Each structure stands twice: as C-alpha cells, then as structure tokens.
C-alpha cells in the first residue's frame, strides 16, 4: 500500500494569519487533529492539537497562554515539514513517524498538497490488519497523576513523557485519562486559558480510617479531573492485538489501558501499533 491508498483528501488548510480559535473550530467541526498552514498557496507549516494543548503550560511565554482568538496560527504552527509523494510506501511512512516523532505527513505532488497521511490513516493499512501478537507484547508503561493535580502539573508530565497520562483516585484506582485532545478541545477553553497554573485554597472534609474532620487541600482552579475522559476503556494484557484494534475503532479511542487483577499494568497506544508496522 502507498500514501495515495490511505491518505485523507481533500485537505482542510488554514492561513498563518488566521486565529488559533478558527483553526480549533475547523478541527472540531471536521473531526481532525491537524491543519496544513498555507501562505499564498505555499505550504509553510502545520498546526496540531498538540500545539494548541501545550501552549497552556505556565512556563510558556504569557502570549502563548492568551485566549485562542488572540493568537495567530503562525505563532504556534510547526515548520520544518517532512512531506511524502503519493507513491511513498505505508511502511516507509510508519518509519518516518517513528524515527522523526511525527504524527502526520502532507502528501505533495507537483508542488501541490493533494492529501495528508496521519496515524489514523495508517491504522487503515493492511499491514496493521496483518499484525499477530497480543496487547502485552506491544504495550508500554504509563505516567499517572492525581485527580486533584493542577493543569500545569498535568501538562508538565505530558510534555516530559510526550504522552497521555492516567488520572487516579485517592485509593489508586483508575479515574480517567488526559490526552492532547482533552486539552486542545476542552469545552470551557476560555476558563483554562485564564487560570492555568493559578491555585486556590479550599476546605473539604476528609475521611480516613473511619474518622472525619476538616482538612485544608490546595487544589488548582482547573484540575486533572476537570479535563479528563472517563470511563476509560481497558483490556487484559493477553488480548489479541486485532481484537484490541477493533475495540479502539469501536470506541473511537487511540489507546487502551491494560489491567491485570484490577491493577494498572500499562497502556497500549496507536503509536505502539505504528512501531510494529515500521519494523
């Protein structure tokens, strides 16, 4: 299979002078996670949901944490693009994704963008359907945060790991998951733009060992539980990979949490499947 067999076309594009709010709305409306940036018919970059999500980190310049309707696309978009031709093989594209840590490549023919190949597109490849192993063979370990951790802490962990994180309850059980999609497409985005990293002190009743009493808990105005997805789809490590891939498609998710005897064992992501294809 080649790029032309799996690519998405036509491609939605955005101007570098358009607002990030406009780009975000296009992504939500068309159920996509990235937009090539075109300036006068020339491909100059790409903006992804990751670019939008990570701008909220408190350590970033203040202008990057402004509301989306006050930031131009060109300010957040990535440059230095890797492009492929329609005749580029799917396995080669998978290797580009793994080696260059990319999640998409525009397809260019005769200097024109004719399509785009994303990780979701690669999941349609026959090479994925031919994989024959278990979830346990390809899964990875996973970072965790408390449901009370601040948005700032969550983003720091995600950026450090370049990955999604699991959210845990007080007793260590699984509460939810936070992905780039949760941050980029949060339905109260103006709220998190305005208060990211700002903490408040509240009083709550804590119960431990049967006792009760007032305790002071410092929590962020926006916490992990405010942005997480719940419930989380889980599978045992022994699940055959084709079955797990079908489950991901059914629930429209890019990862499955691996559980063994009610304990978190790891996570199996679309990235892990792409790595198998790239071999």
BELHUNOR-V586060 format. One record per pair of residues at least 4 apart in sequence whose ideal C-beta (glycine too) atoms are under 6 Angstrom apart, sorted by the first residue. I is the first residue (numbers start at 1). J is the second residue. If there is no record, write none. Layout:
i->(I/I)
j->(J/J)
//
This chain:
i->(1/1/1/1/2/2/3/3/3/3/3/3/4/6/6/6/7/7/7/8/8/8/9/11/11/11/12/12/12/13/13/14/14/14/14/14/16/16/16/16/17/18/18/19/20/20/20/20/21/21/23/23/23/24/24/27/28/33/34/34/34/35/36/36/36/36/37/37/37/37/37/38/39/43/45/45/45/46/47/47/47/47/49/49/49/49/50/50/51/52/53/53/53/55/56/56/57/58/58/60/66/66/67/67/71/73/82/83/83/84/84/84/86/86/88/88/90/90/93/94/94/94/94/95/95/96/97/97/98/98/103/104/104/105/106/106/107/107/108/109/117/119/119/122/123/127/131/131/133/133/134/134/135/135/135/135/135/135/135/136/138/138/139/139/139/140/140/141/142/142/142/143/143/143/144/144/145/145/145/145/145/145/147/147/147/147/148/148/149/149/149/150/151/151/151/152/154/154/157/158/164/165/166/167/167/167/167/168/168/169/169/174/176/176/176/177/177/178/178/178/178/180/181/182/186/186/192/192/195/195/198/199/199/200/201/203/204/206/207/219/222/224/232/233/233/233/234/234/235/235/235/237/237/239/239/244/248/254/255/255/256/257/258/258/258/260/268)
j->(5/90/125/126/87/89/7/84/86/88/107/117/86/121/124/125/107/115/117/115/116/121/115/36/113/116/26/30/35/36/38/18/23/35/37/73/37/39/73/74/72/22/73/69/68/71/73/76/68/69/35/47/73/52/68/32/185/49/46/48/104/47/43/46/106/113/44/45/47/73/77/43/44/113/77/78/79/78/51/73/76/77/53/180/181/184/54/180/76/184/180/183/184/64/65/196/155/152/197/64/70/71/190/193/75/77/105/106/108/88/105/107/107/109/92/93/125/127/117/122/274/277/278/99/278/100/102/274/275/278/119/116/118/117/113/116/114/115/113/114/121/270/274/274/128/277/241/276/137/241/238/240/139/235/237/239/244/258/268/237/272/276/258/266/268/266/267/266/166/266/267/157/161/165/166/168/149/154/157/165/167/224/167/175/224/225/219/223/153/154/224/220/196/220/222/197/178/224/165/165/179/178/177/175/176/224/228/172/175/173/175/232/228/229/230/229/232/182/224/227/228/184/185/227/192/227/196/222/221/222/221/218/220/221/218/214/217/215/212/223/226/228/257/251/253/256/257/259/239/244/256/258/265/243/244/256/253/270/267/269/268/267/265/266/268/265/272)
//
